[in-house]
Amino acid sequence: MISLSELLGAEVRSRRDGALGHVRDVHVSRTADGSWEVDRLLLRESGLAVRLGLRKSRGANRDDSIGWRDVQRIEDSVLIVP
């Protein structure tokens, strides 16, 4: 298990493209049982702008976010995606 505080600021790297950015915020959604789960990781400065309330979240924008389910593994605090 990983805590949200460990995710914030973590580097995200693609096996194909290298560095993609750092986690600036997370997008969560409510599950059927009423609990919350991480849905997407918001990257780059646009994610930070959402966090600070300077911009509204666009949800699942592929340009500045990565799906949590796309994270294949975590190595030395670096999130690895395809």
mmCIF file of the N, C-alpha and C atoms, coordinates in Angstrom:
data_MODEL
# 
_entry.id   MODEL 
# 
loop_
_atom_site.group_PDB 
_atom_site.id 
_atom_site.type_symbol 
_atom_site.label_atom_id 
_atom_site.label_alt_id 
_atom_site.label_comp_id 
_atom_site.label_asym_id 
_atom_site.label_entity_id 
_atom_site.label_seq_id 
_atom_site.pdbx_PDB_ins_code 
_atom_site.Cartn_x 
_atom_site.Cartn_y 
_atom_site.Cartn_z 
_atom_site.occupancy 
_atom_site.B_iso_or_equiv 
_atom_site.pdbx_formal_charge 
_atom_site.auth_seq_id 
_atom_site.auth_comp_id 
_atom_site.auth_asym_id 
_atom_site.auth_atom_id 
_atom_site.pdbx_PDB_model_num 
ATOM 1   N N  . MET A 1 1  ? 0.851   -1.167 0.000   1.00 0.00 ? 1  MET A N  1 
ATOM 2   C CA . MET A 1 1  ? 0.000   0.000  0.000   1.00 0.00 ? 1  MET A CA 1 
ATOM 3   C C  . MET A 1 1  ? 0.897   1.230  0.000   1.00 0.00 ? 1  MET A C  1 
ATOM 4   N N  . ILE A 1 2  ? 0.426   2.292  -0.664  1.00 0.00 ? 2  ILE A N  1 
ATOM 5   C CA . ILE A 1 2  ? 1.161   3.544  -0.735  1.00 0.00 ? 2  ILE A CA 1 
ATOM 6   C C  . ILE A 1 2  ? 0.240   4.675  -0.281  1.00 0.00 ? 2  ILE A C  1 
ATOM 7   N N  . SER A 1 3  ? 0.786   5.630  0.435   1.00 0.00 ? 3  SER A N  1 
ATOM 8   C CA . SER A 1 3  ? -0.034  6.745  0.916   1.00 0.00 ? 3  SER A CA 1 
ATOM 9   C C  . SER A 1 3  ? -0.031  7.875  -0.114  1.00 0.00 ? 3  SER A C  1 
ATOM 10  N N  . LEU A 1 4  ? -1.036  8.730  -0.036  1.00 0.00 ? 4  LEU A N  1 
ATOM 11  C CA . LEU A 1 4  ? -1.116  9.869  -0.944  1.00 0.00 ? 4  LEU A CA 1 
ATOM 12  C C  . LEU A 1 4  ? 0.095   10.782 -0.796  1.00 0.00 ? 4  LEU A C  1 
ATOM 13  N N  . SER A 1 5  ? 0.583   10.940 0.422   1.00 0.00 ? 5  SER A N  1 
ATOM 14  C CA . SER A 1 5  ? 1.742   11.811 0.629   1.00 0.00 ? 5  SER A CA 1 
ATOM 15  C C  . SER A 1 5  ? 2.972   11.262 -0.092  1.00 0.00 ? 5  SER A C  1 
ATOM 16  N N  . GLU A 1 6  ? 3.055   9.959  -0.273  1.00 0.00 ? 6  GLU A N  1 
ATOM 17  C CA . GLU A 1 6  ? 4.166   9.368  -1.016  1.00 0.00 ? 6  GLU A CA 1 
ATOM 18  C C  . GLU A 1 6  ? 3.998   9.566  -2.526  1.00 0.00 ? 6  GLU A C  1 
ATOM 19  N N  . LEU A 1 7  ? 2.754   9.655  -2.985  1.00 0.00 ? 7  LEU A N  1 
ATOM 20  C CA . LEU A 1 7  ? 2.506   9.854  -4.415  1.00 0.00 ? 7  LEU A CA 1 
ATOM 21  C C  . LEU A 1 7  ? 2.820   11.273 -4.862  1.00 0.00 ? 7  LEU A C  1 
ATOM 22  N N  . LEU A 1 8  ? 2.457   12.260 -4.040  1.00 0.00 ? 8  LEU A N  1 
ATOM 23  C CA . LEU A 1 8  ? 2.647   13.656 -4.421  1.00 0.00 ? 8  LEU A CA 1 
ATOM 24  C C  . LEU A 1 8  ? 4.130   13.954 -4.594  1.00 0.00 ? 8  LEU A C  1 
ATOM 25  N N  . GLY A 1 9  ? 4.490   14.429 -5.761  1.00 0.00 ? 9  GLY A N  1 
ATOM 26  C CA . GLY A 1 9  ? 5.876   14.742 -6.069  1.00 0.00 ? 9  GLY A CA 1 
ATOM 27  C C  . GLY A 1 9  ? 6.663   13.594 -6.670  1.00 0.00 ? 9  GLY A C  1 
ATOM 28  N N  . ALA A 1 10 ? 6.082   12.401 -6.669  1.00 0.00 ? 10 ALA A N  1 
ATOM 29  C CA . ALA A 1 10 ? 6.792   11.242 -7.214  1.00 0.00 ? 10 ALA A CA 1 
ATOM 30  C C  . ALA A 1 10 ? 6.991   11.394 -8.720  1.00 0.00 ? 10 ALA A C  1 
ATOM 31  N N  . GLU A 1 11 ? 8.132   10.940 -9.197  1.00 0.00 ? 11 GLU A N  1 
ATOM 32  C CA . GLU A 1 11 ? 8.422   10.965 -10.630 1.00 0.00 ? 11 GLU A CA 1 
ATOM 33  C C  . GLU A 1 11 ? 7.641   9.870  -11.330 1.00 0.00 ? 11 GLU A C  1 
ATOM 34  N N  . VAL A 1 12 ? 7.163   10.159 -12.539 1.00 0.00 ? 12 VAL A N  1 
ATOM 35  C CA . VAL A 1 12 ? 6.479   9.173  -13.369 1.00 0.00 ? 12 VAL A CA 1 
ATOM 36  C C  . VAL A 1 12 ? 7.326   8.985  -14.625 1.00 0.00 ? 12 VAL A C  1 
ATOM 37  N N  . ARG A 1 13 ? 7.680   7.730  -14.899 1.00 0.00 ? 13 ARG A N  1 
ATOM 38  C CA . ARG A 1 13 ? 8.506   7.415  -16.064 1.00 0.00 ? 13 ARG A CA 1 
ATOM 39  C C  . ARG A 1 13 ? 7.826   6.347  -16.905 1.00 0.00 ? 13 ARG A C  1 
ATOM 40  N N  . SER A 1 14 ? 7.932   6.536  -18.204 1.00 0.00 ? 14 SER A N  1 
ATOM 41  C CA . SER A 1 14 ? 7.431   5.551  -19.157 1.00 0.00 ? 14 SER A CA 1 
ATOM 42  C C  . SER A 1 14 ? 8.597   4.676  -19.599 1.00 0.00 ? 14 SER A C  1 
ATOM 43  N N  . ARG A 1 15 ? 8.343   3.402  -19.753 1.00 0.00 ? 15 ARG A N  1 
ATOM 44  C CA . ARG A 1 15 ? 9.401   2.514  -20.238 1.00 0.00 ? 15 ARG A CA 1 
ATOM 45  C C  . ARG A 1 15 ? 9.794   2.878  -21.661 1.00 0.00 ? 15 ARG A C  1 
ATOM 46  N N  . ARG A 1 16 ? 8.859   3.444  -22.411 1.00 0.00 ? 16 ARG A N  1 
ATOM 47  C CA . ARG A 1 16 ? 9.138   3.810  -23.809 1.00 0.00 ? 16 ARG A CA 1 
ATOM 48  C C  . ARG A 1 16 ? 9.684   5.218  -23.960 1.00 0.00 ? 16 ARG A C  1 
ATOM 49  N N  . ASP A 1 17 ? 9.076   6.189  -23.237 1.00 0.00 ? 17 ASP A N  1 
ATOM 50  C CA . ASP A 1 17 ? 9.365   7.600  -23.481 1.00 0.00 ? 17 ASP A CA 1 
ATOM 51  C C  . ASP A 1 17 ? 10.205  8.280  -22.408 1.00 0.00 ? 17 ASP A C  1 
ATOM 52  N N  . GLY A 1 18 ? 10.557  7.591  -21.362 1.00 0.00 ? 18 GLY A N  1 
ATOM 53  C CA . GLY A 1 18 ? 11.341  8.205  -20.291 1.00 0.00 ? 18 GLY A CA 1 
ATOM 54  C C  . GLY A 1 18 ? 10.487  9.033  -19.345 1.00 0.00 ? 18 GLY A C  1 
ATOM 55  N N  . ALA A 1 19 ? 11.055  10.131 -18.860 1.00 0.00 ? 19 ALA A N  1 
ATOM 56  C CA . ALA A 1 19 ? 10.383  10.961 -17.854 1.00 0.00 ? 19 ALA A CA 1 
ATOM 57  C C  . ALA A 1 19 ? 9.128   11.614 -18.413 1.00 0.00 ? 19 ALA A C  1 
ATOM 58  N N  . LEU A 1 20 ? 8.026   11.487 -17.683 1.00 0.00 ? 20 LEU A N  1 
ATOM 59  C CA . LEU A 1 20 ? 6.749   12.091 -18.079 1.00 0.00 ? 20 LEU A CA 1 
ATOM 60  C C  . LEU A 1 20 ? 6.381   13.279 -17.208 1.00 0.00 ? 20 LEU A C  1 
ATOM 61  N N  . GLY A 1 21 ? 6.958   13.372 -16.044 1.00 0.00 ? 21 GLY A N  1 
ATOM 62  C CA . GLY A 1 21 ? 6.650   14.462 -15.122 1.00 0.00 ? 21 GLY A CA 1 
ATOM 63  C C  . GLY A 1 21 ? 6.591   13.955 -13.700 1.00 0.00 ? 21 GLY A C  1 
ATOM 64  N N  . HIS A 1 22 ? 6.043   14.780 -12.834 1.00 0.00 ? 22 HIS A N  1 
ATOM 65  C CA . HIS A 1 22 ? 5.883   14.438 -11.423 1.00 0.00 ? 22 HIS A CA 1 
ATOM 66  C C  . HIS A 1 22 ? 4.409   14.542 -11.060 1.00 0.00 ? 22 HIS A C  1 
ATOM 67  N N  . VAL A 1 23 ? 4.000   13.752 -10.085 1.00 0.00 ? 23 VAL A N  1 
ATOM 68  C CA . VAL A 1 23 ? 2.613   13.779 -9.619  1.00 0.00 ? 23 VAL A CA 1 
ATOM 69  C C  . VAL A 1 23 ? 2.394   15.085 -8.861  1.00 0.00 ? 23 VAL A C  1 
ATOM 70  N N  . ARG A 1 24 ? 1.468   15.896 -9.350  1.00 0.00 ? 24 ARG A N  1 
ATOM 71  C CA . ARG A 1 24 ? 1.136   17.172 -8.710  1.00 0.00 ? 24 ARG A CA 1 
ATOM 72  C C  . ARG A 1 24 ? -0.117  17.057 -7.864  1.00 0.00 ? 24 ARG A C  1 
ATOM 73  N N  . ASP A 1 25 ? -0.996  16.119 -8.235  1.00 0.00 ? 25 ASP A N  1 
ATOM 74  C CA . ASP A 1 25 ? -2.226  15.892 -7.477  1.00 0.00 ? 25 ASP A CA 1 
ATOM 75  C C  . ASP A 1 25 ? -2.818  14.572 -7.939  1.00 0.00 ? 25 ASP A C  1 
ATOM 76  N N  . VAL A 1 26 ? -3.849  14.116 -7.254  1.00 0.00 ? 26 VAL A N  1 
ATOM 77  C CA . VAL A 1 26 ? -4.523  12.880 -7.636  1.00 0.00 ? 26 VAL A CA 1 
ATOM 78  C C  . VAL A 1 26 ? -5.999  13.162 -7.834  1.00 0.00 ? 26 VAL A C  1 
ATOM 79  N N  . HIS A 1 27 ? -6.613  12.395 -8.700  1.00 0.00 ? 27 HIS A N  1 
ATOM 80  C CA . HIS A 1 27 ? -8.058  12.472 -8.932  1.00 0.00 ? 27 HIS A CA 1 
ATOM 81  C C  . HIS A 1 27 ? -8.631  11.195 -8.324  1.00 0.00 ? 27 HIS A C  1 
ATOM 82  N N  . VAL A 1 28 ? -9.620  11.333 -7.462  1.00 0.00 ? 28 VAL A N  1 
ATOM 83  C CA . VAL A 1 28 ? -10.232 10.168 -6.832  1.00 0.00 ? 28 VAL A CA 1 
ATOM 84  C C  . VAL A 1 28 ? -11.680 10.040 -7.266  1.00 0.00 ? 28 VAL A C  1 
ATOM 85  N N  . SER A 1 29 ? -12.206 8.838  -7.166  1.00 0.00 ? 29 SER A N  1 
ATOM 86  C CA . SER A 1 29 ? -13.616 8.603  -7.475  1.00 0.00 ? 29 SER A CA 1 
ATOM 87  C C  . SER A 1 29 ? -14.194 7.690  -6.402  1.00 0.00 ? 29 SER A C  1 
ATOM 88  N N  . ARG A 1 30 ? -15.494 7.765  -6.254  1.00 0.00 ? 30 ARG A N  1 
ATOM 89  C CA . ARG A 1 30 ? -16.191 6.957  -5.260  1.00 0.00 ? 30 ARG A CA 1 
ATOM 90  C C  . ARG A 1 30 ? -16.524 5.600  -5.858  1.00 0.00 ? 30 ARG A C  1 
ATOM 91  N N  . THR A 1 31 ? -16.283 4.547  -5.103  1.00 0.00 ? 31 THR A N  1 
ATOM 92  C CA . THR A 1 31 ? -16.592 3.194  -5.555  1.00 0.00 ? 31 THR A CA 1 
ATOM 93  C C  . THR A 1 31 ? -18.037 2.841  -5.210  1.00 0.00 ? 31 THR A C  1 
ATOM 94  N N  . ALA A 1 32 ? -18.482 1.709  -5.683  1.00 0.00 ? 32 ALA A N  1 
ATOM 95  C CA . ALA A 1 32 ? -19.859 1.269  -5.448  1.00 0.00 ? 32 ALA A CA 1 
ATOM 96  C C  . ALA A 1 32 ? -20.164 1.101  -3.963  1.00 0.00 ? 32 ALA A C  1 
ATOM 97  N N  . ASP A 1 33 ? -19.152 0.737  -3.160  1.00 0.00 ? 33 ASP A N  1 
ATOM 98  C CA . ASP A 1 33 ? -19.387 0.546  -1.726  1.00 0.00 ? 33 ASP A CA 1 
ATOM 99  C C  . ASP A 1 33 ? -19.249 1.844  -0.921  1.00 0.00 ? 33 ASP A C  1 
ATOM 100 N N  . GLY A 1 34 ? -19.027 2.975  -1.618  1.00 0.00 ? 34 GLY A N  1 
ATOM 101 C CA . GLY A 1 34 ? -18.959 4.260  -0.940  1.00 0.00 ? 34 GLY A CA 1 
ATOM 102 C C  . GLY A 1 34 ? -17.573 4.694  -0.520  1.00 0.00 ? 34 GLY A C  1 
ATOM 103 N N  . SER A 1 35 ? -16.577 3.857  -0.734  1.00 0.00 ? 35 SER A N  1 
ATOM 104 C CA . SER A 1 35 ? -15.213 4.253  -0.395  1.00 0.00 ? 35 SER A CA 1 
ATOM 105 C C  . SER A 1 35 ? -14.608 5.047  -1.558  1.00 0.00 ? 35 SER A C  1 
ATOM 106 N N  . TRP A 1 36 ? -13.433 5.608  -1.337  1.00 0.00 ? 36 TRP A N  1 
ATOM 107 C CA . TRP A 1 36 ? -12.747 6.396  -2.362  1.00 0.00 ? 36 TRP A CA 1 
ATOM 108 C C  . TRP A 1 36 ? -11.530 5.644  -2.861  1.00 0.00 ? 36 TRP A C  1 
ATOM 109 N N  . GLU A 1 37 ? -11.222 5.806  -4.164  1.00 0.00 ? 37 GLU A N  1 
ATOM 110 C CA . GLU A 1 37 ? -10.012 5.194  -4.709  1.00 0.00 ? 37 GLU A CA 1 
ATOM 111 C C  . GLU A 1 37 ? -9.367  6.162  -5.702  1.00 0.00 ? 37 GLU A C  1 
ATOM 112 N N  . VAL A 1 38 ? -8.056  6.070  -5.805  1.00 0.00 ? 38 VAL A N  1 
ATOM 113 C CA . VAL A 1 38 ? -7.325  6.895  -6.761  1.00 0.00 ? 38 VAL A CA 1 
ATOM 114 C C  . VAL A 1 38 ? -7.692  6.454  -8.163  1.00 0.00 ? 38 VAL A C  1 
ATOM 115 N N  . ASP A 1 39 ? -8.045  7.414  -8.994  1.00 0.00 ? 39 ASP A N  1 
ATOM 116 C CA . ASP A 1 39 ? -8.435  7.142  -10.372 1.00 0.00 ? 39 ASP A CA 1 
ATOM 117 C C  . ASP A 1 39 ? -7.331  7.554  -11.341 1.00 0.00 ? 39 ASP A C  1 
ATOM 118 N N  . ARG A 1 40 ? -6.829  8.777  -11.187 1.00 0.00 ? 40 ARG A N  1 
ATOM 119 C CA . ARG A 1 40 ? -5.806  9.303  -12.088 1.00 0.00 ? 40 ARG A CA 1 
ATOM 120 C C  . ARG A 1 40 ? -4.765  10.084 -11.296 1.00 0.00 ? 40 ARG A C  1 
ATOM 121 N N  . LEU A 1 41 ? -3.573  10.152 -11.845 1.00 0.00 ? 41 LEU A N  1 
ATOM 122 C CA . LEU A 1 41 ? -2.492  10.957 -11.304 1.00 0.00 ? 41 LEU A CA 1 
ATOM 123 C C  . LEU A 1 41 ? -2.350  12.183 -12.202 1.00 0.00 ? 41 LEU A C  1 
ATOM 124 N N  . LEU A 1 42 ? -2.472  13.374 -11.629 1.00 0.00 ? 42 LEU A N  1 
ATOM 125 C CA . LEU A 1 42 ? -2.350  14.608 -12.399 1.00 0.00 ? 42 LEU A CA 1 
ATOM 126 C C  . LEU A 1 42 ? -0.886  15.023 -12.428 1.00 0.00 ? 42 LEU A C  1 
ATOM 127 N N  . LEU A 1 43 ? -0.363  15.239 -13.621 1.00 0.00 ? 43 LEU A N  1 
ATOM 128 C CA . LEU A 1 43 ? 1.045   15.551 -13.811 1.00 0.00 ? 43 LEU A CA 1 
ATOM 129 C C  . LEU A 1 43 ? 1.240   16.985 -14.251 1.00 0.00 ? 43 LEU A C  1 
ATOM 130 N N  . ARG A 1 44 ? 2.463   17.399 -14.228 1.00 0.00 ? 44 ARG A N  1 
ATOM 131 C CA . ARG A 1 44 ? 2.888   18.700 -14.751 1.00 0.00 ? 44 ARG A CA 1 
ATOM 132 C C  . ARG A 1 44 ? 2.245   19.854 -13.998 1.00 0.00 ? 44 ARG A C  1 
ATOM 133 N N  . GLU A 1 45 ? 2.472   21.027 -14.483 1.00 0.00 ? 45 GLU A N  1 
ATOM 134 C CA . GLU A 1 45 ? 1.985   22.223 -13.798 1.00 0.00 ? 45 GLU A CA 1 
ATOM 135 C C  . GLU A 1 45 ? 0.466   22.345 -13.857 1.00 0.00 ? 45 GLU A C  1 
ATOM 136 N N  . SER A 1 46 ? -0.168  21.761 -14.880 1.00 0.00 ? 46 SER A N  1 
ATOM 137 C CA . SER A 1 46 ? -1.622  21.847 -14.970 1.00 0.00 ? 46 SER A CA 1 
ATOM 138 C C  . SER A 1 46 ? -2.282  21.151 -13.779 1.00 0.00 ? 46 SER A C  1 
ATOM 139 N N  . GLY A 1 47 ? -1.691  20.066 -13.322 1.00 0.00 ? 47 GLY A N  1 
ATOM 140 C CA . GLY A 1 47 ? -2.217  19.390 -12.136 1.00 0.00 ? 47 GLY A CA 1 
ATOM 141 C C  . GLY A 1 47 ? -2.077  20.249 -10.899 1.00 0.00 ? 47 GLY A C  1 
ATOM 142 N N  . LEU A 1 48 ? -0.973  20.982 -10.804 1.00 0.00 ? 48 LEU A N  1 
ATOM 143 C CA . LEU A 1 48 ? -0.766  21.880 -9.683  1.00 0.00 ? 48 LEU A CA 1 
ATOM 144 C C  . LEU A 1 48 ? -1.777  23.026 -9.726  1.00 0.00 ? 48 LEU A C  1 
ATOM 145 N N  . ALA A 1 49 ? -2.075  23.537 -10.922 1.00 0.00 ? 49 ALA A N  1 
ATOM 146 C CA . ALA A 1 49 ? -3.056  24.617 -11.055 1.00 0.00 ? 49 ALA A CA 1 
ATOM 147 C C  . ALA A 1 49 ? -4.429  24.167 -10.566 1.00 0.00 ? 49 ALA A C  1 
ATOM 148 N N  . VAL A 1 50 ? -4.807  22.929 -10.858 1.00 0.00 ? 50 VAL A N  1 
ATOM 149 C CA . VAL A 1 50 ? -6.077  22.389 -10.369 1.00 0.00 ? 50 VAL A CA 1 
ATOM 150 C C  . VAL A 1 50 ? -6.047  22.317 -8.845  1.00 0.00 ? 50 VAL A C  1 
ATOM 151 N N  . ARG A 1 51 ? -4.955  21.846 -8.307  1.00 0.00 ? 51 ARG A N  1 
ATOM 152 C CA . ARG A 1 51 ? -4.830  21.694 -6.863  1.00 0.00 ? 51 ARG A CA 1 
ATOM 153 C C  . ARG A 1 51 ? -4.944  23.035 -6.142  1.00 0.00 ? 51 ARG A C  1 
ATOM 154 N N  . LEU A 1 52 ? -4.395  24.088 -6.741  1.00 0.00 ? 52 LEU A N  1 
ATOM 155 C CA . LEU A 1 52 ? -4.437  25.408 -6.129  1.00 0.00 ? 52 LEU A CA 1 
ATOM 156 C C  . LEU A 1 52 ? -5.736  26.156 -6.411  1.00 0.00 ? 52 LEU A C  1 
ATOM 157 N N  . GLY A 1 53 ? -6.622  25.545 -7.204  1.00 0.00 ? 53 GLY A N  1 
ATOM 158 C CA . GLY A 1 53 ? -7.899  26.164 -7.508  1.00 0.00 ? 53 GLY A CA 1 
ATOM 159 C C  . GLY A 1 53 ? -7.829  27.196 -8.621  1.00 0.00 ? 53 GLY A C  1 
ATOM 160 N N  . LEU A 1 54 ? -6.724  27.216 -9.357  1.00 0.00 ? 54 LEU A N  1 
ATOM 161 C CA . LEU A 1 54 ? -6.562  28.183 -10.443 1.00 0.00 ? 54 LEU A CA 1 
ATOM 162 C C  . LEU A 1 54 ? -7.201  27.709 -11.739 1.00 0.00 ? 54 LEU A C  1 
ATOM 163 N N  . ARG A 1 55 ? -7.498  26.427 -11.798 1.00 0.00 ? 55 ARG A N  1 
ATOM 164 C CA . ARG A 1 55 ? -8.117  25.854 -12.983 1.00 0.00 ? 55 ARG A CA 1 
ATOM 165 C C  . ARG A 1 55 ? -9.016  24.709 -12.553 1.00 0.00 ? 55 ARG A C  1 
ATOM 166 N N  . LYS A 1 56 ? -10.113 24.509 -13.251 1.00 0.00 ? 56 LYS A N  1 
ATOM 167 C CA . LYS A 1 56 ? -11.007 23.394 -12.930 1.00 0.00 ? 56 LYS A CA 1 
ATOM 168 C C  . LYS A 1 56 ? -10.447 22.103 -13.509 1.00 0.00 ? 56 LYS A C  1 
ATOM 169 N N  . SER A 1 57 ? -10.672 21.009 -12.793 1.00 0.00 ? 57 SER A N  1 
ATOM 170 C CA . SER A 1 57 ? -10.233 19.705 -13.273 1.00 0.00 ? 57 SER A CA 1 
ATOM 171 C C  . SER A 1 57 ? -11.018 19.304 -14.504 1.00 0.00 ? 57 SER A C  1 
ATOM 172 N N  . ARG A 1 58 ? -10.306 18.793 -15.474 1.00 0.00 ? 58 ARG A N  1 
ATOM 173 C CA . ARG A 1 58 ? -10.963 18.279 -16.676 1.00 0.00 ? 58 ARG A CA 1 
ATOM 174 C C  . ARG A 1 58 ? -11.092 16.766 -16.595 1.00 0.00 ? 58 ARG A C  1 
ATOM 175 N N  . GLY A 1 59 ? -10.864 16.233 -15.417 1.00 0.00 ? 59 GLY A N  1 
ATOM 176 C CA . GLY A 1 59 ? -11.010 14.792 -15.247 1.00 0.00 ? 59 GLY A CA 1 
ATOM 177 C C  . GLY A 1 59 ? -9.918  14.022 -15.953 1.00 0.00 ? 59 GLY A C  1 
ATOM 178 N N  . ALA A 1 60 ? -10.298 13.165 -16.879 1.00 0.00 ? 60 ALA A N  1 
ATOM 179 C CA . ALA A 1 60 ? -9.382  12.219 -17.492 1.00 0.00 ? 60 ALA A CA 1 
ATOM 180 C C  . ALA A 1 60 ? -8.721  12.759 -18.755 1.00 0.00 ? 60 ALA A C  1 
ATOM 181 N N  . ASN A 1 61 ? -8.076  13.899 -18.666 1.00 0.00 ? 61 ASN A N  1 
ATOM 182 C CA . ASN A 1 61 ? -7.339  14.447 -19.800 1.00 0.00 ? 61 ASN A CA 1 
ATOM 183 C C  . ASN A 1 61 ? -6.041  13.669 -19.961 1.00 0.00 ? 61 ASN A C  1 
ATOM 184 N N  . ARG A 1 62 ? -5.868  13.046 -21.080 1.00 0.00 ? 62 ARG A N  1 
ATOM 185 C CA . ARG A 1 62 ? -4.703  12.190 -21.310 1.00 0.00 ? 62 ARG A CA 1 
ATOM 186 C C  . ARG A 1 62 ? -3.398  12.968 -21.419 1.00 0.00 ? 62 ARG A C  1 
ATOM 187 N N  . ASP A 1 63 ? -3.478  14.271 -21.715 1.00 0.00 ? 63 ASP A N  1 
ATOM 188 C CA . ASP A 1 63 ? -2.256  15.051 -21.893 1.00 0.00 ? 63 ASP A CA 1 
ATOM 189 C C  . ASP A 1 63 ? -1.539  15.345 -20.589 1.00 0.00 ? 63 ASP A C  1 
ATOM 190 N N  . ASP A 1 64 ? -2.266  15.437 -19.508 1.00 0.00 ? 64 ASP A N  1 
ATOM 191 C CA . ASP A 1 64 ? -1.624  15.821 -18.254 1.00 0.00 ? 64 ASP A CA 1 
ATOM 192 C C  . ASP A 1 64 ? -1.949  14.883 -17.105 1.00 0.00 ? 64 ASP A C  1 
ATOM 193 N N  . SER A 1 65 ? -2.354  13.673 -17.420 1.00 0.00 ? 65 SER A N  1 
ATOM 194 C CA . SER A 1 65 ? -2.641  12.710 -16.362 1.00 0.00 ? 65 SER A CA 1 
ATOM 195 C C  . SER A 1 65 ? -2.363  11.289 -16.832 1.00 0.00 ? 65 SER A C  1 
ATOM 196 N N  . ILE A 1 66 ? -2.219  10.413 -15.844 1.00 0.00 ? 66 ILE A N  1 
ATOM 197 C CA . ILE A 1 66 ? -1.982  8.987  -16.080 1.00 0.00 ? 66 ILE A CA 1 
ATOM 198 C C  . ILE A 1 66 ? -2.994  8.226  -15.234 1.00 0.00 ? 66 ILE A C  1 
ATOM 199 N N  . GLY A 1 67 ? -3.621  7.215  -15.803 1.00 0.00 ? 67 GLY A N  1 
ATOM 200 C CA . GLY A 1 67 ? -4.533  6.378  -15.028 1.00 0.00 ? 67 GLY A CA 1 
ATOM 201 C C  . GLY A 1 67 ? -3.781  5.590  -13.973 1.00 0.00 ? 67 GLY A C  1 
ATOM 202 N N  . TRP A 1 68 ? -4.325  5.529  -12.770 1.00 0.00 ? 68 TRP A N  1 
ATOM 203 C CA . TRP A 1 68 ? -3.680  4.776  -11.685 1.00 0.00 ? 68 TRP A CA 1 
ATOM 204 C C  . TRP A 1 68 ? -3.483  3.318  -12.094 1.00 0.00 ? 68 TRP A C  1 
ATOM 205 N N  . ARG A 1 69 ? -4.434  2.771  -12.825 1.00 0.00 ? 69 ARG A N  1 
ATOM 206 C CA . ARG A 1 69 ? -4.327  1.371  -13.250 1.00 0.00 ? 69 ARG A CA 1 
ATOM 207 C C  . ARG A 1 69 ? -3.210  1.154  -14.266 1.00 0.00 ? 69 ARG A C  1 
ATOM 208 N N  . ASP A 1 70 ? -2.704  2.260  -14.852 1.00 0.00 ? 70 ASP A N  1 
ATOM 209 C CA . ASP A 1 70 ? -1.596  2.152  -15.800 1.00 0.00 ? 70 ASP A CA 1 
ATOM 210 C C  . ASP A 1 70 ? -0.245  2.004  -15.112 1.00 0.00 ? 70 ASP A C  1 
ATOM 211 N N  . VAL A 1 71 ? -0.189  2.289  -13.810 1.00 0.00 ? 71 VAL A N  1 
ATOM 212 C CA . VAL A 1 71 ? 1.071   2.159  -13.080 1.00 0.00 ? 71 VAL A CA 1 
ATOM 213 C C  . VAL A 1 71 ? 1.392   0.667  -12.958 1.00 0.00 ? 71 VAL A C  1 
ATOM 214 N N  . GLN A 1 72 ? 2.522   0.272  -13.542 1.00 0.00 ? 72 GLN A N  1 
ATOM 215 C CA . GLN A 1 72 ? 2.898   -1.137 -13.541 1.00 0.00 ? 72 GLN A CA 1 
ATOM 216 C C  . GLN A 1 72 ? 3.656   -1.528 -12.278 1.00 0.00 ? 72 GLN A C  1 
ATOM 217 N N  . ARG A 1 73 ? 4.509   -0.608 -11.806 1.00 0.00 ? 73 ARG A N  1 
ATOM 218 C CA . ARG A 1 73 ? 5.269   -0.895 -10.596 1.00 0.00 ? 73 ARG A CA 1 
ATOM 219 C C  . ARG A 1 73 ? 5.849   0.405  -10.046 1.00 0.00 ? 73 ARG A C  1 
ATOM 220 N N  . ILE A 1 74 ? 6.361   0.316  -8.836  1.00 0.00 ? 74 ILE A N  1 
ATOM 221 C CA . ILE A 1 74 ? 7.008   1.452  -8.188  1.00 0.00 ? 74 ILE A CA 1 
ATOM 222 C C  . ILE A 1 74 ? 8.414   1.022  -7.812  1.00 0.00 ? 74 ILE A C  1 
ATOM 223 N N  . GLU A 1 75 ? 9.414   1.739  -8.328  1.00 0.00 ? 75 GLU A N  1 
ATOM 224 C CA . GLU A 1 75 ? 10.817  1.432  -8.059  1.00 0.00 ? 75 GLU A CA 1 
ATOM 225 C C  . GLU A 1 75 ? 11.477  2.651  -7.470  1.00 0.00 ? 75 GLU A C  1 
ATOM 226 N N  . ASP A 1 76 ? 11.954  2.561  -6.246  1.00 0.00 ? 76 ASP A N  1 
ATOM 227 C CA . ASP A 1 76 ? 12.651  3.677  -5.594  1.00 0.00 ? 76 ASP A CA 1 
ATOM 228 C C  . ASP A 1 76 ? 11.872  4.985  -5.719  1.00 0.00 ? 76 ASP A C  1 
ATOM 229 N N  . SER A 1 77 ? 10.595  4.954  -5.396  1.00 0.00 ? 77 SER A N  1 
ATOM 230 C CA . SER A 1 77 ? 9.695   6.116  -5.426  1.00 0.00 ? 77 SER A CA 1 
ATOM 231 C C  . SER A 1 77 ? 9.455   6.668  -6.826  1.00 0.00 ? 77 SER A C  1 
ATOM 232 N N  . VAL A 1 78 ? 9.726   5.881  -7.862  1.00 0.00 ? 78 VAL A N  1 
ATOM 233 C CA . VAL A 1 78 ? 9.438   6.262  -9.245  1.00 0.00 ? 78 VAL A CA 1 
ATOM 234 C C  . VAL A 1 78 ? 8.326   5.356  -9.750  1.00 0.00 ? 78 VAL A C  1 
ATOM 235 N N  . LEU A 1 79 ? 7.254   5.960  -10.288 1.00 0.00 ? 79 LEU A N  1 
ATOM 236 C CA . LEU A 1 79 ? 6.129   5.193  -10.821 1.00 0.00 ? 79 LEU A CA 1 
ATOM 237 C C  . LEU A 1 79 ? 6.429   4.853  -12.274 1.00 0.00 ? 79 LEU A C  1 
ATOM 238 N N  . ILE A 1 80 ? 6.374   3.575  -12.614 1.00 0.00 ? 80 ILE A N  1 
ATOM 239 C CA . ILE A 1 80 ? 6.677   3.108  -13.963 1.00 0.00 ? 80 ILE A CA 1 
ATOM 240 C C  . ILE A 1 80 ? 5.384   2.770  -14.677 1.00 0.00 ? 80 ILE A C  1 
ATOM 241 N N  . VAL A 1 81 ? 5.198   3.369  -15.867 1.00 0.00 ? 81 VAL A N  1 
ATOM 242 C CA . VAL A 1 81 ? 4.024   3.120  -16.700 1.00 0.00 ? 81 VAL A CA 1 
ATOM 243 C C  . VAL A 1 81 ? 4.502   2.616  -18.057 1.00 0.00 ? 81 VAL A C  1 
ATOM 244 N N  . PRO A 1 82 ? 3.581   2.019  -18.853 1.00 0.00 ? 82 PRO A N  1 
ATOM 245 C CA . PRO A 1 82 ? 4.018   1.504  -20.172 1.00 0.00 ? 82 PRO A CA 1 
ATOM 246 C C  . PRO A 1 82 ? 4.524   2.587  -21.109 1.00 0.00 ? 82 PRO A C  1 
# 
